[in-house]
Amino acid sequence: MALSLIACKASAEAPSDKDLSAAAGTQVVEAQQEEQEFDCIAEANGYKIEVVSVEKGEDAMGTEALVIGYRFTNNNSVGACFWQIEDDSIYQGENKLSCEGMAIAAGGTYTASICNGQSVIVEIPYPLVNDTDPIDITVYVCNSDYQRVANASCTAYID
């Protein structure tokens, strides 16, 4: 896998989530009143990961999937990628869900280097066991040694 490096530059006004997501080819998740609200925010070392959406959808190859949207914010002075900072534990009933084997869109916000003060929405597909059991989510912020240093948990329901 080839990774491209993105240079960080300071600006007086940080771009909005919508600007960043549009540039990376992903859609910003807009909060609506009828949507579930999640109190699932893990913060450590200047990084913040928040669960912002859980819905039935598809992976990049069109396979039915549970798609979890995360807002990744970097308030650290060094650029960082979501995949370097985030870890998770996702269960549906007794079944542990893993994004391994699911197709994640190439490029985009999953591998983008996010600069100080910026946020992006990252959508990760997981195999969906059924439409009825709740989804138990624990998200972790990891340090540079990939050790979990903070976590938050929530339960989501599929509409």
N, C-alpha and C positions, 0 to 999 in steps of 0.2 A: 504494500500500500504506500503510495507516495503522498506525503503531506506537504502542503504549501505553507509558507510562512507569510504572515500578514504583518506589516510594520505598523506600530502604534504611533499615532501622532497626537499631540495635545491640541485641543480646540477649546474655545471659550464656551461652546455649547455642545454637549454630547448629543449624538443622533438619537432619535426616538427608537423604541422597540420596532415600530412599524417600518422605519427607514432601514434598520439593520436587517430585519427579516426579509424585506423586499429585496435588498441587495444580495442576500444569501439564497434567495429563491424559495423561501418558506413563508407561510402565511401566519400572521400574528393572530393569536387567539384573543378575540374580543370577549370580555365578560358580559354576560346578559343576566337579567334578574332570575330567569327560570333555570339557569345552570347551577350545578352544584358549586358550593364554595368549599375550598379546602384550606384547613389550617395546618399546612404541612410545609414548613420553611426551616431548612437547615442552614446555619451560618457558622463559618469559622475562617480564620486566616485571611479575611478580606473577601471571601467568596460566599455567595448566597445561592441556594438552589431551592426553588419553590415549585410544588405541583400546582399547575394552573388548569389542567383539563384531563379528563379520562373519558374516552369514548370508543365505540366500536368503529373500526375503519379498516384500512388495508396497509400492508407494508409496500415498499417500493416496487415489488413484483406483482402486486394485486392480490396477494394472499390475505384472507380475512384475518384481522388482528385486533387486539386491544391496543389503542394508541394513547400513550400517556404524554402529555405536554408539560415540559419543565421550563421555567424561566431561570436562566443562569445569569447571574450578575457578578461582574468582577470589579471589586473595589480595592484591588491589590495593585501595586505599582508595576507588576510584571504581567504581560499578556499570558492568557491561559486558555486551553480548550476544555469544553464541557467533558469530553471523554477522559481527560486527565484528572479531573476533580471529582466527578460524580461516581457513586456506586449505589446500588439499590438492592432491595429484597422485596419481591413482588409475589404475593400469594393469591390464588383464587381457590377458596376452600382449603383442601389439603395439598393442592398442586402449586409447587414453586414455579413461577414463570421466569423465563430468561429470554433476552432478545437474541441470544445465540441462534443462528440459523434463520433469523428473520432478515429481510432485505431493508437496509437503511439507505436512503438516497445518498448517492455519492456527493461529496462536497457539502455545501450547505452549512448549517449552524452546528452540526454534530462535531465537525473537525475544525471549524473556524477559530482562529486565535482572537479572543475577545480582550480588548484593552481596558485600562482603568476607567471605571465609571460607566461602562457599557453593559447592556443586557441584551440577551437574545432568547427567543423561544426555540426549544429543541423538542421535536416530537419523535418518540421512540416506540416502535411496534413490539408487542409481545404476543405469543400465541394465546388465543382466547379459548378457554375450556368450555364455557357455556354463557348464556345470556342472563342467568339468574343469580348465581353466587356473587356476593360482594368481593371487591378487590381490596386486599390489605397491602398498603404501600409503606415502605420505609425507605427514605432517601438519605444518603450519607454524603458529607463533604469529606474528601480525602486530602492528606497533605502530600508533599512532593515525594514521599516514600510510599505512596499509595496506602497509607494507614488511615482508617476511618477515625475522624476527629470530632465529628458532630453528626447528629441525626434528627430526623423528625418523622412522624408516622401519621397516617390517616387511612380511612376506609372510604371507598368510592363504590357507587352503584351504577350499573350500566342501564341506560334508558332503553 
